Amino acid sequence: MGKHWADFQYEIYLHGMSGAVPRLPTDLTRLEELTAQRLGPGPVGYVAGGAGDGSTARANREALRRRRIVPRMLRDVHQRDLSVEVLGRALPAPLALAPIGVLSLMHPDAESAAARAAAAQGVPYVLSSASSTPIEQVAEAMGDAERWFQLYWSKDREVTRSFLGRARTSGFSVLVVTLDTPLLAWRPRDLDQAYLPFLHGVGTANYFSDPAFRAGLAKPVHEDPNAAVMHFVGLFSDPAKTWPDLAFLRENWDGPIVLKGVLHPDDARLAAEAGMDGVVVSNHGGRQVAGAIGAADALPRVAQAVGDRLTVLFDSGIRTGDDIFKALALGARAVLVGRPYAYGLGLDGQPGVEHVIRCLLAELDLTLALSGHTTPTSVTATDLVEGPGEAGGA
């Protein structure tokens, strides 16, 4: 029987007996505003911002908000088990930390702190290619904990091959390939600040430490950092990639491969035909295509198309435990949470990230129980109704 994540609430109340209250809010939707007050506009805009006028990020929240849970009564929910099997891995709950690059913008301990928090709570950490910390250092911070590697698929085959080899050697078990960023989107919050961290050599740690990348430089990185940055910019992404190119990844990675950024059921079918193991239904948290479909609106059709063949995961818009419940009901096997843990990191380092994980899973545990469920796998679309949604911001 899995642990009762809901016990976190009693821990909080017991600490209150001696006058201690949580350092961060337990309503995780408040973290963005707090982070905005404490960090500079460049870093905050880079994490919080979206494409265009932010309509897709708002659509993500609205797509979850519009669906309402219909609780069931008088079911025995005294014992609950949130554990799930995802991609052949036993996880304590249907949650992983999504890949977010450049976490040194949030906190000096950056990816290592987030990875240690994930390891401490037993949830997988997905390391971004664009991290501020090299693959090997993050692996060291995690011990033998579950870790996945997110690939930005470079123009340079040898750099890609090298990244995959380094990740495998460092104990990363699942490859998450981001498909929705062949180009950087129009992001006004970053443009108005003229702020792109990569141009300052931030978020390039995996590249600058990579032998295949360094082989393409005339001088070592430290001798000509600007040339290294420009080389990075030139190979970072590749708008020419197509479905047949997936064969290269399969040849160079012997574990599960998941394609992130799938919103159309036909793309999910193509992923299955290409021999992939899973998809993440995601619109990059609204950061890539303004005016795009809310990720939770795309989820049911993708799950219906390939749920019997592929592991369907979900991100984009998860802020609360009930959001996770809704994503499971709409067909996801597990969810990836992004911005909330980045805000937790910015506000309180590793403990802030652990706070976010524990709040999300305590609330999920309670939401399941109070809706008549004892496991994540029993939740279905019949547990939701679709309403008109709420007025108000994201």
N, C-alpha and C positions, 0 to 999 in steps of 0.2 A: 504494500500500500504506500502510495507516495506521501510526501509531507503535506501538511495542511498549510498552504501559503497564507491563508486567512488569519493564522495566528499572529501575523505581524501587527494586526490592529490591537490585540491584547498587550503585546509587547509595548506598543506606543502608550496605551492607557496606563500600564503599570509604571512606566517611566514617569508618567505624569504625576504619580503619587509623590514623587520626590521633586516635583516642580519642573521636570525636563519636558520640553516640547520638541517635535521634530525640527531639525535645522532648515529643512526645505518644506514647501507646501506638499500636502498629500493629494491635492487637486493638481495634477500634473499639467493641466491646461494653463496654469498660472506661471509656469517656469519661463516661458518666452519673454513675458513682460519684465520679470525680474532680471533675466539675462541682459535684456536691452538696457536696463538701468545701470548695470555693472560693467559691461564690456563696451568697447568702442564701436562706432557705427559700421566700420569696415568689416570686422569679424562677425558682428551680429547680422548684418545684412547678408553676408556670404552664407551663413547657416540658415537664417530664417527666410531669406528671399526666394522668389520664384520667377518663372518666366513671365514676361509681359506685365500685365497689371495684377498678376497674382490670382487670376480667375480659376486656374486649374487647382492650385493649392486649396482655394475655398471650395471648389467642387468636390475635392477629396473628403473634406470634413462634412459637407452637406450630404454626400452619398451615404455616409455612415449615420449621420444624425437623422436622416429621413426614415431610416429603418428602425422600428421600435420592437423591443422584446416583449413577448407575451408569456409571462411566468405561469408555470403549472404548480398546483398545490398537492399536499399530502402524498409526496413521494419521499421515500427514505433517502435522505441526502447527508446522513451523519458521517459517513465515510466517503471521502472523495479522493480521486487520484488524477492529477493533471498530466501525468507522464504520457508521452506519445512516442511513436517510432516515426522518424523522418529520414528518408534516404538511407535506410538501414541502420540509423543511429538511434539509440535510446536516449530521449531527452526528458528532463524532469517536468517540462511544461512546453506548450506549443509557442515558444518565443525564442528569437535570436536577436542579437544586436546587429542592425543593418550596417552596411559599409558606409562610413562617412570619412571623406578625405580631410587632410589638413587640420587634424584635431588640435595641433599646437596653437591654433588661433583661439581655442577655448581655454586651454590650461597647459602649463609647461610639461606636465606628465603625459599629456597627449594620449596617443593610442595605447600606450602601455597601461595607463590607469584604467581606461575603459576595458581593456582585455583582462586585466586582473579582476575587475569587478564582475565581468561575465563569468570568469573561471570560479570566483568565490561563490557565485549563485548557481553554477552548473549549467548556464545557458550558453549556446555557441556564440562566439564572437566572429564577425565577418570583417576581415581586414581589407581596407581599400588599397588598390594599387597606388593611389595618390596620397598615401599616408605620410606623416611627418617623421615616421619612425620606421627603420628598415624591418623587413619580414622577420629576420633572424632574432632581432631584439624583442619583438612582440611575442614570438614563439617562446623565448626564454622567460618572459614575464608570466606566461600562462602555464608553465609546467606541462602536464600531459592533458590539459583540459581541451575540450572540443573546439576546434577552430577551422574556419572556412576562409578561402581566399577569393576576393573579388578582382576580376581582371578587367582593366581598360585595355581593349584589344588594339595593340600598337600597330603602326605601319611596318615596323621592323620585326620580321619573323624571328630573328635571333634573340632580340630583347624579350619577345613573348615567350620563346622557348626557355630562355634563361629564368624568367620570372616563374614559370610553371615548375621548373626543376628546383628552384630555391624554395618555393612554397611546399612542394612535396617533401623535400629533405627536412624542412622545418616542421613537419607534422600537420600541415593543413590538409584536411581530408576531403573537402568538397570544393569544387570550383564554381564560382558564381560569375557569369560573364554578362557584363552590362552592355546591352544592345542599343540603348536609347540615347547615347551620347557620341554619335559619330562627329558631331560638331557641338560647340558650346552654344546654348540658346541665348536669346536676347533677354538679359536680366538687368532691368533698370536699376535695381538697388545697388548692384555692383558697378554698373556703368556710371551712375551718378557720382559715385565715390572714385571712379576710375581705379577700381580695386580688384586685382586678380592675383592672389597670393603666389601662384606658380611663377609669375614673372620676377618675383623676389627670391626664387629658389626655395619657397616653402611648399611642402607637399610633394617634393621631388626625391625624397630620401631613398625610395626603392630604385629609382633610376640612377641617381648619382652614385649609388653603392653597387651598381650592376656591372659586371665585367663586359657583357655584350654592349651595353650602352656606352661605357667608357672607351671601348675599342673604336667607337665612331668619332671620338673627339681628337682634335689636333694636339691639345694640351690637357693636362689633368684638370679636374673640376676647380680645384682651389686656385690654379694659376689663371684661369679665364672663366670665371663663373657665368658671365653673360653669354659666352659661346655655348656653355653647357645648357643654360636655360633655353636658348634658341634651338639647340638640337632637340631638347625635350619637346618644345612646342611643335616642332616639325614632324615628330613621329608619334605624339601622344595618342591621336585617334585616327581612324581611317574610314572616311565616308564611302569607300569603294567596296567594303566587305559585303558579301552575299551569303546565302544559305550554304552553298557548297563549301565555303571556307571553314565551316564547322569541323570538317573532317580533320583539318590540321590540329585542332584542339583535342579531338578524340585520340589522335595518334600520340599526342604529347602529354596526356593526362590519363592516369589509369583509375581514377575514382569517379564518383558521380559528378555530372556537369549540369548546372542549372542556368537557364537563360533568364536574365532579369530585364524587365521593361516590356513584357508582353501584355498587350491589351486587347488584341483581336483574336477571336477563336481560330481563325485560319492560320495565324502565326503560331499559335499553340500546337495546331495539328502538324505544321511544318517542323516544329521542334521535335515532336514525337517521331515523325518520319526520319529525321536526321539522327535518331538514336540518342537523343538527350534524355536526362533522367528527371528533369523538373523544369518548371517555369516559376518566376516571381511575377505575379500580376502587379504592375507598378508603373507609375508615370514619373518616377524620380522625384516624388514628393512635390510634383507640380513645377519642377525646375527646368523642364525641357521644352514642352509644347504648351503655350498659352492657348486657352480655349479647348483643351483636350477633355476627354471623358474622365469623370471621377473614377479612381481606381476601383472602388467598391461597386460602381455600376458596371464595370467591365468583368468583375470577378465571376458572377454566376455563369455567364456564357462561356468563359474559358474553362471553368470547372466542369461544365456540362460536356464540353467538347473533348477534354483530355483527362478528366479526373480519374478515369479507370486505367489510364496508361502512364500518366506522369504524376509526380508529386507537385501539387499546386500550392505555392506559397504566396504570401500577400504582403505588400507594404504600401505606404503612401496614405497618411492621414491617421494612423493609430496614435491615440493620445491617452486612452483610458482602458480599464479592464473590460468595460462593456463593448468598446470598439473591437477588442479581440474576439469576444463572444460573437459579435455580428459577423466578423470576417470568417470565423469557423462555420457559422450557420450558412454563409453564402458559398461555401465550398473550399475554403483554404484548409490545408493540413496544419499549418502553423503560420505565424506572422513574424515580420521583421519590424522592429521599432527603430526609428532614426532620431529625429530632432529632439524628442524629450530627453534621451540619454546624453546628447551633446550639450543640452542646457544644464543637465545635472552635473556633467563634467565641468562646465564653465563655472558653475556656482560653488561646487564643493569637491572637485577632484574625484578620486575613486569612490569615496563614500557617497557622493552625489549620484553617481551612476548606479551604485547598489541600491540606493533609496528608490530610484526610478524603477528598477527591475522588481523590487519587492512590492512597491505600491501597485504596479500593473498586475502582478500575479496574485496579490491579496485580493484586489478588486475583481479579477477574473474568477478566482476561487469562490468568492461570495456571490458574484453574479450567477455563476453556474448553479450553486446550491439553491439560491433563492428563486431561481427559475425552474428548479426541479431536475437538475442534472448532477451526476457524480463524476462524469468524465467529459473531456472535450469532444470525444468522438461521437457522443450521442446527440450533439447539437445539429439541427438541420434547418432548412429554410422554413419549415412549418413553425419554428419558434419565433419567427419575425412577421411583422406586418409592415407594409409600406405606407407611411403617412406623408403629409404635405411638407414636412421639414420645419425648421425653426427660422424665424427671422434672426438677423444678427450676423456678426463677423465670424471669421474663421477661428 
